[in-house]
Amino acid sequence: MARTLRVGMVGYRFMGKAHSNAWRQAPRFFPLKAHVEMQTICGRTTAALQAARSQLGWQRACTDWHELVESPLIDIVDISTPNDSHAEIAIAAAQNGKHVLCEKPLALSVKQAQAMLAAAQKSKVVHMVCHNYRRIPAMSLARKMIGEGALGRIYHYRARYAQDWIVDPDFPLSWRLQKNHSGSGAHGDINSHIVDLARYLVGEFKEVSGLTHTFIHERPLSAAPVKTQGQPGNPARKMGKVTVDDAAMFLGRFENGALANLEATRFALGRKNHIEIEINGSKGSLSFDFEDMNRLKFFDNTNPADRQGFRDILVTQPGGVHPYVGQWWPPGHIIGYEHTFIHTIADFINACVEGKPVEPTFEDGVKNQRVLEAVEESARSGKWVKV
Ligand SMILES: NC(=O)c1ccc[n+]([C@@H]2O[C@H](COP(=O)([O-])OP(=O)(O)OC[C@H]3O[C@@H](n4cnc5c(N)ncnc54)[C@H](O)[C@@H]3O)[C@@H](O)[C@H]2O)c1
């Protein structure tokens, strides 16, 4: 009989919701090697936590993550909290023999990420960073095509991750805008994803030259109070310092000689969660737009000259033709954002049963963090930095 893996998850907001959905759906759609029990959800505020427990479908709730990582009822710890708590929770979980799935960026620094990797390796637990975009079927297909040589020698990796949620100067100073909680701004938050895809699709970075910038240096500490008719004007709101970048860009060289060009910004009005990737090689090119994530565009230079052009591959073919999608719907019945987490968690569960590494591991998290730090160092010094 298949064993049961009991999950404890810390954090219940954006990623907590996405992960809860994935823990629930993975066993329903994927042939998993274990049953999954959504055992305990952890947060700090009792009332909100209880509401989340009931809505997201967890059996128990606890308000202290120490209790969760030490509990004999838990086999897997899922970390969906802000970046400053990843290391402490992951290290304690690993020391208690729990497999660990941790949100990205893995840590606040390379040093912290290395400590997390060391703890996971020492305890021989399975460890994974939730760079879920790797498991968009179009991205998995892109990797397969590049691996098979469909693009030939890779010349360029160009990626842009653009959002616009903090263009308004009145947007309050959330944890994502404070270095001590987040490590960095758009850089660690969203550049980390396209750095991960770069490493997944093209290879390791050799050196980088970066630029980071903060457009708005002070923000209100709290959200604007709702205006009530007949009330005097809003009292002056207390302001706090933004201590991270609003945008980060860098050029780079991969070890295999390809060139990289990456941009992450939260100041691109109209762009909500825009991830655009183009890879050019000696035999062809690939192009991807996350907002049209079921498609991968392929230019094949070996096609006859009179019918060349970007071909639109709808990556929804079941029967093992395209990765992951065979577990879902018939061809053309498209999938979305939440499926990327389900694919990630399905692979993670099977790896926990087999006791095998599952990428991206904490080692990938360390390598990712090295690229992020090298870019920051370059932005400070104005020089190229080796990764
Ligand atoms: N993979 C992705 O695409 C993706 C997308 C968004 C966020 N993230 C990452 O997920 C993590 C969480 O981001 P989010 O957007 O869900 O943040 P959020 O602010 O929406 O939620 C954070 C949650 O953590 C809880 N929390 C904070 N400190 C805690 C503590 N000490 N103990 C227990 N609970 C605590 C909060 O109560 C909240 O429930 C971050 O590392 C972020 O970078 C990843």
The ligand as an SDF file (V2000), in Angstrom:
LIG
                    3D

 44 48  0  0  0  0  0  0  0  0999 V2000
    6.7940   30.9660   -6.9680 N   0  0  0  0  0  0  0  0  0  0  0  0
    6.2430   32.1310   -7.2350 C   0  0  0  0  0  0  0  0  0  0  0  0
    5.9350   32.4290   -8.3660 O   0  0  0  0  0  0  0  0  0  0  0  0
    6.0020   33.1030   -6.1310 C   0  0  0  0  0  0  0  0  0  0  0  0
    5.0110   34.0870   -6.2550 C   0  0  0  0  0  0  0  0  0  0  0  0
    4.8060   34.9450   -5.1740 C   0  0  0  0  0  0  0  0  0  0  0  0
    5.5690   34.8350   -4.0270 C   0  0  0  0  0  0  0  0  0  0  0  0
    6.5420   33.8870   -3.9630 N   0  0  0  0  0  0  0  0  0  0  0  0
    7.3590   33.7360   -2.7440 C   0  0  0  0  0  0  0  0  0  0  0  0
    6.5450   33.1400   -1.7350 O   0  0  0  0  0  0  0  0  0  0  0  0
    6.8890   33.6530   -0.4470 C   0  0  0  0  0  0  0  0  0  0  0  0
    5.6360   34.2330    0.1920 C   0  0  0  0  0  0  0  0  0  0  0  0
    5.1430   35.2610   -0.6380 O   0  0  0  0  0  0  0  0  0  0  0  0
    3.5900   35.6510   -0.6400 P   0  0  0  0  0  0  0  0  0  0  0  0
    3.3680   36.4730   -1.8620 O   0  0  0  0  0  0  0  0  0  0  0  0
    2.7450   34.4590   -0.4200 O   0  0  0  0  0  0  0  0  0  0  0  0
    3.5640   36.5950    0.6330 O   0  0  0  0  0  0  0  0  0  0  0  0
    2.2990   37.0530    1.4460 P   0  0  0  0  0  0  0  0  0  0  0  0
    2.6940   38.2980    2.1370 O   0  0  0  0  0  0  0  0  0  0  0  0
    1.0780   37.0310    0.5650 O   0  0  0  0  0  0  0  0  0  0  0  0
    2.1120   35.8660    2.5290 O   0  0  0  0  0  0  0  0  0  0  0  0
    3.0960   35.5850    3.4990 C   0  0  0  0  0  0  0  0  0  0  0  0
    2.5100   34.6590    4.5240 C   0  0  0  0  0  0  0  0  0  0  0  0
    3.5140   34.3000    5.4650 O   0  0  0  0  0  0  0  0  0  0  0  0
    2.9890   34.4550    6.7990 C   0  0  0  0  0  0  0  0  0  0  0  0
    4.1090   34.6560    7.7030 N   0  0  0  0  0  0  0  0  0  0  0  0
    5.0300   35.6510    7.6640 C   0  0  0  0  0  0  0  0  0  0  0  0
    5.9330   35.4690    8.6590 N   0  0  0  0  0  0  0  0  0  0  0  0
    5.5830   34.3420    9.3050 C   0  0  0  0  0  0  0  0  0  0  0  0
    6.1080   33.6300   10.4220 C   0  0  0  0  0  0  0  0  0  0  0  0
    7.1900   34.0540   11.0610 N   0  0  0  0  0  0  0  0  0  0  0  0
    5.4640   32.4870   10.8530 N   0  0  0  0  0  0  0  0  0  0  0  0
    4.3640   32.0640   10.2060 C   0  0  0  0  0  0  0  0  0  0  0  0
    3.8270   32.6970    9.1370 N   0  0  0  0  0  0  0  0  0  0  0  0
    4.4180   33.8180    8.7000 C   0  0  0  0  0  0  0  0  0  0  0  0
    2.0280   35.6160    6.6620 C   0  0  0  0  0  0  0  0  0  0  0  0
    1.1090   35.6330    7.7190 O   0  0  0  0  0  0  0  0  0  0  0  0
    1.3620   35.2630    5.3220 C   0  0  0  0  0  0  0  0  0  0  0  0
    0.3740   34.2740    5.4930 O   0  0  0  0  0  0  0  0  0  0  0  0
    8.0020   34.6560   -0.6940 C   0  0  0  0  0  0  0  0  0  0  0  0
    9.2350   34.0420   -0.5030 O   0  0  0  0  0  0  0  0  0  0  0  0
    7.8440   35.0480   -2.1530 C   0  0  0  0  0  0  0  0  0  0  0  0
    9.0450   35.4720   -2.7510 O   0  0  0  0  0  0  0  0  0  0  0  0
    6.7510   33.0260   -4.9790 C   0  0  0  0  0  0  0  0  0  0  0  0
  1  2  1  0
  2  3  2  0
  2  4  1  0
  4  5  1  0
  4 44  2  0
  5  6  2  0
  6  7  1  0
  7  8  2  0
  8  9  1  0
  8 44  1  0
  9 10  1  0
  9 42  1  0
 10 11  1  0
 11 12  1  0
 11 40  1  0
 12 13  1  0
 13 14  1  0
 14 15  2  0
 14 16  1  0
 14 17  1  0
 17 18  1  0
 18 19  2  0
 18 20  1  0
 18 21  1  0
 21 22  1  0
 22 23  1  0
 23 24  1  0
 23 38  1  0
 24 25  1  0
 25 26  1  0
 25 36  1  0
 26 27  1  0
 26 35  1  0
 27 28  2  0
 28 29  1  0
 29 30  1  0
 29 35  2  0
 30 31  1  0
 30 32  2  0
 32 33  1  0
 33 34  2  0
 34 35  1  0
 36 37  1  0
 36 38  1  0
 38 39  1  0
 40 41  1  0
 40 42  1  0
 42 43  1  0
M  CHG  2   8   1  16  -1
M  END
$$$$
